[in-house]
Amino acid sequence: MARTLQLFELQVLLAMLRQGGETYSVPIVFDLEQRSARRVAPAAVFIALSRLEKKGLVASRIDEPGSGRVRRYFTVTRAGVALLKETRQAHARLWKDLDRVLRAHRS
């Protein structure tokens, strides 16, 4: 059975890729807010990250500095990158030949 991503999970993974390497939830929230032009709840991002980790699509580690806040850092796993590539290809197939149809519909 092929794994699928919920839309918000896909958006979180794409934001993580844009961050490059390890990241934590706050930069992901900022990226999503900037690109979607809407407010994104930090709790929603953290919940999505937890789901993605359970699916094996991201991995995390806790950073406990001597001073300051404890942070959980996340990285996209190989399985996560592979599923992103599959998802991109599936979306491309779904969109194929629809430009003409969309141009015909006036908004």
C-alpha positions in Angstrom: 0.0 0.0 0.0 1.5 3.3 -1.1 1.8 5.9 1.6 0.2 9.3 1.1 0.7 12.7 2.7 -2.0 15.0 4.0 -1.7 18.4 2.5 -0.4 20.1 5.7 2.2 17.3 6.1 3.4 17.9 2.6 3.7 21.6 3.3 5.7 21.0 6.4 8.1 18.6 4.6 8.6 21.1 1.8 9.3 23.9 4.3 11.8 21.6 6.0 13.6 21.0 2.7 13.8 24.7 2.1 15.4 25.1 5.6 18.1 22.7 4.6 19.5 20.1 7.1 18.2 20.2 10.6 15.5 22.6 11.6 13.0 23.1 14.5 9.3 24.1 14.4 9.6 27.9 14.6 11.4 28.4 11.2 8.9 26.0 9.7 6.0 28.1 11.0 7.7 31.3 9.6 8.3 29.7 6.2 4.7 28.4 5.9 3.2 31.7 7.0 5.3 33.6 4.5 4.5 31.3 1.6 0.8 30.8 2.3 0.1 34.3 3.5 -2.0 32.9 6.4 -1.4 32.3 10.0 0.0 28.9 11.0 -0.4 27.6 14.5 2.9 26.4 16.0 1.0 23.5 17.6 -0.3 22.4 14.2 3.3 22.2 12.9 4.5 20.3 15.9 1.6 17.8 15.6 2.3 17.3 11.9 6.0 16.7 12.8 5.0 14.1 15.3 2.9 12.3 12.8 5.6 12.5 10.2 8.1 11.0 12.7 5.7 8.1 13.5 5.6 7.5 9.8 9.4 7.4 9.6 9.5 10.4 7.3 11.4 12.7 9.7 13.7 12.0 12.5 14.3 14.2 15.6 16.8 14.8 18.3 16.6 16.9 21.5 19.2 19.6 22.0 19.7 20.5 25.7 22.0 23.4 25.8 23.7 24.5 29.0 21.6 27.6 29.0 18.5 28.6 27.0 15.6 26.6 25.7 15.6 22.9 25.0 14.8 22.3 21.3 13.8 19.3 19.2 15.5 19.4 15.9 14.0 17.5 12.9 15.5 16.2 9.6 13.7 14.7 6.6 14.7 11.0 6.3 15.5 9.2 3.1 12.0 7.7 3.2 10.6 11.2 3.5 12.6 12.4 0.5 11.5 9.4 -1.5 7.9 10.0 -0.7 8.2 13.6 -1.6 9.6 12.7 -5.0 6.7 10.1 -5.5 4.2 12.7 -4.4 5.6 15.3 -6.8 5.4 12.8 -9.7 1.9 11.8 -8.8 0.8 15.5 -8.7 2.5 16.1 -12.1 0.5 13.2 -13.6 -2.8 14.6 -12.1 -2.1 18.1 -13.5 -1.1 16.9 -16.9 -3.2 18.3 -19.7 -5.3 20.6 -17.4 -3.8 23.9 -18.5 -6.2 24.1 -21.5 -9.1 23.2 -19.3 -8.2 25.8 -16.7 -7.7 28.5 -19.3 -11.2 27.8 -20.6 -12.7 28.5 -17.2 -13.0 32.2 -16.5 -12.8 33.2 -12.9 
